């Protein structure tokens, strides 16, 4: 089963448990602050997706497989949860809702649509593979080395959260070979004729291009109760760009 991090409700749980699903190259630890704050009145479970973090390294990275992984986690935690998924995790949670709709209460899809995209993330894998790990002991030194292949300091900080500096030698907590081989599936969308008629919020960063107006008809065909919102000043990593606004939007939607 996937590695999970449980944040028990800080007071008597008044709301259904919440499952948090990260995006490509992420991990449960990326969501620690938001998960703790969301656990004020509900149990929160964050996962490491397959081939990420300390979850199993597996030869496939398809959305049906990822949705099955999430269904297994939900079954262990009572059989029904509210769910939020970002990017790759958003696609996995959409397919989860479409194929296991009795397991999902409310769904928040963060900055992704059920479409195949024509971009590719393989350049980031190349940069991570190219990082010289010899003699590496500090994150600051890793950042300095990674900067030779990656200009964006925010992206470097995000990726370096998946670098295990305690291992000898240091290693990435990412199955880079499988993620590279399965990249067409990750940026794609498997398609389904199923429908989920529960409440769904498609939450976009206002500065992101991942949820285009022309996608809405296709979204509503799968999710007829879909609602749409944007967070001003946020890009694709909206939960990192505007964490408090993201958290408040989640809270309002989940408790409505």
Order of alpha helices (4+ residues) and beta strands (2+ residues): beta-beta-alpha-beta-alpha-beta-alpha-beta-alpha-alpha-alpha-beta-beta-alpha-alpha-beta-alpha-beta-alpha-alpha
